[in-house]
Structure formats: C-alpha cells, structure tokens
Amino acid sequence: MARKILAAGGIVASILALDVMTKRWALNELTHGYTLSGFGDLVPLTLIYNEGVAFGLSVGGSRWVIIAATFVVLGALIVLFRQARQNDWLRICSLAMVIAGAVGNLIDRLRWDLGVVDFIGPFDLGFFHFPIFNVADMAITTGAAVLALSLWLEERKPVPEAATNSEATEVA
C-alpha cells in the first residue's frame, strides 16, 4: 500500500503544483476575456472564470453544491484507489490524475466565488470552438479516459478456470 500511495502522491503533487503555477501565471499575465497567442501562435490563451462544471456547463446549482459534489466524487475516487490492486499501475495513475485535477479546481472554488481559472483556448475547430480549460481539466479528462481503459481491460480478462468451476458449483 505504501508504494501505491507514494506513486499516487507524486502524481497528485506534480499536477497540483503545475496547475497552481499556471493559474497564477494566467492571473498575472492575461487580461480577463482578451485572447492572445502562445507557443508560436499554436495555443490561444484567454483568461476566464468558469462558474460551471466541465466545459463550462452550468448545473444550475450554487458553487457550494458543486463543492459538495466534488467532495462526494473525491470520496468515491479514494474508495476506488484503495480497492486498486498494488500492481495495477494504470488504475493507480489514472485515479491520481483525476483526484489531482478535482482538487486543483476545488481549490479555486473554495478560494473565491469567481469560479475556476481557465485560460487555455478556445480552439477554433472550424465547426465549433473547443472550450477554454486548464491543467486540472486536462488531468481529469486524461485520467478519466485512462481509468475507463483500465476498467475495460479488466472486464476483458479471461476468468480463471478454477473460478468458473467454483461459481458453477455454488449455483448448483
């Protein structure tokens, strides 16, 4: 369990540090609502405060409802983390990424009522503008996708013959 916690702790700390530093940079360097290009005009940078949830979706609740829901989700993620096998690094890393992203955005919600600091984007994809996001959002999205992959791979594992026979015996 100690190796699992140490690995996850390193991931959470790294993502949180990057999230806090980049949000601080955005607050100091960007003007709210004004877009400038970064990284050789490849990445638009626009400071906004997201009062909603993922991709700016409004859930109709107050910031305190979102904060409470975040704590519930964090509790569920911690249960999944505790249940993860010691050597299931895909699951451990994915959960750590989602936890780090959730905590990163939670910090903003607890800090003030402006909303979460988002600043990367929007990206014009031709048919719509991809929403503005932050490092925490990237961690949540990537971690959730990897967690889904981990769960899918677990479902595809063949059931050992002994387990199949014991289940058949229990049913009979």
Buried (B, 14 or more C-beta within 10 A) or exposed (E): EEEBEEBBEEBBEBBBEBBBEBBEEBEEEBEEEEBEEBEEEEEBBBBBBBBBBBEBEEEEEEBEEBEEEBEEBBEEBEEBBEEBEEEBBBBBBBBBBBBBBBBBBBBBBEEEEBBBBBBBBBBEEEEEEEBBBBBBBBBBBBBBEBBEEBBEEEEEEEEEEEEEEEEEEEEE
